[in-house]
Amino acid sequence: MIEYLYALQKHGIKLGLETMQILLDRVGNPHRSLRVLHIGGTNGKGSTAAMVAAVLQHAGRRVGLYTSPHLVEFRERIRINGCMIPEPHVEALITRLRAVLEDNLEPTFFEMTTALAVLYFAESEVDVAVLEVGLGGRFDATNVVEHPLASVITTIGLDHQEYLGHTEEAIAFEKGGIIKPSVPVVIGRMGEEAEQVLRRIAQDRAAPLWQLGRDFAIDGTRFERLTYRGMTRVWEDLTCGLTGRHQWDNAACALALLELADRAGMAVDAAAVRNGLRTVSWEGRLEVIGEYPTVVLDGAHNPAAAHALAEYLTDFAVSHPTSRIILVWGMMRDKDRRGFIDPLLPCVSEIVLTQATLARSATVQELRATLHEWQGPVHEAVLPMDALTVARSRAMPHDLICIAGSLMLLGDIKAAVCGCGLSPIRG
């Protein structure tokens, strides 16, 4: 069944809702029975979704969480209370969806996967479904949801320009497509031009808009104790299970969204907020997979995410002045390699170039060409696990190895480290 899903990638990426609407109509419109929290943005939306789901689960709710992409196992994308969709459910539900594909209805991989998630959540009678937008927003398959409880747009940055436009204003317009009439929306930290686009959309649709830094905020101390101050709630003495100061913004957006969900009858108390935020985990976001030396995986793959990663690496260097940072770097060919690597160069001591096992990966030669002004040591290892071996051979026990640039690269390495297989093909 997974191989069948990936074969649908021959249809490419088709932005639009018509196919999705027809497909769901043929299986009884399961999305209309769901209470949905809808989460979009350029960076941070997966982490924000994970935080929201964790808090709601600690509040005693049955929570469906739909995210993309996965790192190792396809079923990571669809979970209820942290448990991946069982294999028999994947098989049974895909069989049902395939049975309605007559009259030249040709869904894409993401459309079929989204339909699978929605159908599974509806038939499992979740209390709430937390849906992460895939690409953009306006024409994303998840945007068939007509009346979410509330939505959030975490950040706006340059990514997927071939589909969303080449300016932050154009990308904001596409991502602002998840703003629904009269449905409140939370927006995170972003440039003034993108913010103004989202404000206009919200105003046109009479959607109340909450903005980070104006209507809600989160403050942290050097001991990383956080205080959230919102429109109606103050939650103090919080800690976040996800590493990095950039996660504080994501936590603020998550808690603002939960405030709005509370207003819509999805109540959470201070204990659920505190315990959910403290225990949340999210694969591939400064995830530690090894010690002595410390090995972390980070899914940063665009310039904005690289700046957030650079902030974390800078903090690490300050608190560990005798440690070195070795970067294992691989990216997809269609990404902004120079924009990604430039913020990281001042933070790292050595770089190991590699490439994920996908045809669209940039080669180590293409990556090296981006580093023509870099004066530090550069090593090459085409296979990802060979690259990690090289990095470990160069590192002392107190050093940090950071693997970044592509979620696909992270999946290759995590699967090998954990000794498990990857789903047949990844997209």
Secondary structure as UniProt FT lines:
FT   HELIX           2..7
FT   HELIX           8..11
FT   HELIX           18..26
FT   TURN            27..28
FT   HELIX           30..33
FT   STRAND          36..40
FT   HELIX           45..58
FT   TURN            59..60
FT   STRAND          63..66
FT   HELIX           74..77
FT   STRAND          78..80
FT   TURN            81..82
FT   STRAND          83..84
FT   HELIX           87..98
FT   TURN            99..100
FT   TURN            103..104
FT   HELIX           109..123
FT   TURN            124..125
FT   STRAND          128..132
FT   TURN            138..139
FT   HELIX           141..144
FT   STRAND          150..153
FT   HELIX           161..164
FT   HELIX           168..175
FT   HELIX           176..178
FT   TURN            181..182
FT   STRAND          185..187
FT   HELIX           192..204
FT   TURN            205..206
FT   STRAND          209..212
FT   TURN            213..215
FT   STRAND          216..220
FT   TURN            222..223
FT   STRAND          226..229
FT   STRAND          234..238
FT   HELIX           246..263
FT   TURN            264..265
FT   HELIX           270..279
FT   TURN            283..284
FT   STRAND          285..290
FT   TURN            291..293
FT   STRAND          294..298
FT   HELIX           303..319
FT   TURN            321..322
FT   STRAND          325..329
FT   TURN            333..334
FT   HELIX           337..341
FT   TURN            342..344
FT   HELIX           345..347
FT   STRAND          350..353
FT   TURN            359..360
FT   HELIX           364..369
FT   TURN            370..373
FT   STRAND          378..380
FT   HELIX           384..394
FT   TURN            397..398
FT   STRAND          400..404
FT   HELIX           407..418
//
